[in-house]
């Protein structure tokens, strides 16, 4: 269940919308190493998705 909370916290950070109370709660409950790993995976997925989208658009 903690990994789901970490994914949600990283997703909110990508969007840039977060209440200060939620941020403080995340700081106290989440492991920084998990946050870094989830963020790197999220960035890789985002960049991979953009590359696929560009290749699809250029191919048409």
Order of alpha helices (4+ residues) and beta strands (2+ residues): alpha-alpha-alpha
